[in-house]
């Protein structure tokens, strides 16, 4: 008799709250682990079309690091759809202005570009400093591998 495959549903998904300290973490490697948790791929009940991931709180985002010369070479581009509306911001300036945006952009490109991906990204909470307002959710500490 074949074993029965269980598929997660929106009702059966039980999201947890996880806390990650991003001090001295490499941006790309950290983003992979965050995207995996947001999508729910770390759970045995992973189902691709259901938002079964967990909430992720990331603190100390201003202390992330790049490998190589990316602080000098990497740029972030925005475009307002108006003539002359293109802005190119170097990574060092982005860290000074909005340090959360560096990690947010890296994670955003690793989740699906759909309604499901946008719902998963809403579960990501990032803070530049060590404090966060989510103590009431009792987040578990997540150790980076």
Secondary structure, DSSP 8 states (H G I E B T S, - for coil): ---------TTT----EEEEE-TT-BHHHHHHHHHHHHHTTTSTT--TTS----EEEEE-GGG-B-STTHHHH-EEEEE-SSTT-EEEEEHHHHHHH-HHHHHHHHHHTTS-SSHHHHHHHTTEEE-SSS--S-GGG--EE----
